[in-house]
């Protein structure tokens, strides 16, 4: 009786979260074949439709791949960014042989809040550009970009079509990067972020807070949110030879 009650009550979200956690913890590595639906039904003591829906959503989010006649596999999570580099996400995606598309949420001019003005070294209430975009890789959202830009360094930014060019590309064109700061944090998805990135509310996100500087002036500050299940940050460095200088 107890097993039967569990079979009726266990939700697909519980099954989905359990599989996500096992992948995140390294229990199932990229490329590994998952247990069959039948085996998962036995493990979780739930209905087959519950397991099927959990796997279908994990596939839609890019965490697993389902191969006809073969089963489900943990997706290969290709490194997205190097911690020591500031790159255009369009170039990163294209280099992997994938398709980059952009959804524009909001683009316009606004008065800088005290925090934004301080971070951009501008007076309180100064006019700034703001871009809110979603970047997709093969149709799957991998980054929500919320960026403020100094209008004096990229005056034509708002005239650009962000389905054709990224704000980063425009900034590289007008304000060559001379300095950059990055802070990386783990945060939980708000309702708005979850809706935009097509993930459950409260799921883990990687937030990269980035400030870029060109010739002593702050060009932009950006908060870049990434679904934790679809995104990895890779950093590397080399030790300079004796007598050499680190970059």
QUIUR-V950948 format. One record per run of one state. SS is the DSSP state (~ for helix, > for strand, _ for the rest). FROM is the first residue (numbers start at 1). LEN is the number of residues. If there is no record, write none. Layout:
ss=SS from=FROM len=LEN
ss=SS from=FROM len=LEN
This chain:
ss=_ from=1 len=1
ss=~ from=2 len=8
ss=_ from=10 len=2
ss=~ from=12 len=13
ss=_ from=25 len=8
ss=> from=33 len=1
ss=_ from=34 len=3
ss=~ from=37 len=8
ss=_ from=45 len=3
ss=~ from=48 len=13
ss=_ from=61 len=3
ss=> from=64 len=4
ss=_ from=68 len=3
ss=> from=71 len=4
ss=_ from=75 len=6
ss=> from=81 len=2
ss=_ from=83 len=6
ss=~ from=89 len=7
ss=_ from=96 len=4
ss=> from=100 len=12
ss=_ from=112 len=2
ss=~ from=114 len=7
ss=_ from=121 len=6
ss=> from=127 len=11
ss=_ from=138 len=2
ss=> from=140 len=10
ss=_ from=150 len=7
ss=~ from=157 len=3
ss=_ from=160 len=7
ss=~ from=167 len=8
ss=_ from=175 len=4
ss=> from=179 len=10
ss=_ from=189 len=2
ss=~ from=191 len=7
ss=_ from=198 len=6
ss=> from=204 len=11
ss=_ from=215 len=2
ss=> from=217 len=11
ss=_ from=228 len=5
ss=> from=233 len=2
ss=_ from=235 len=13
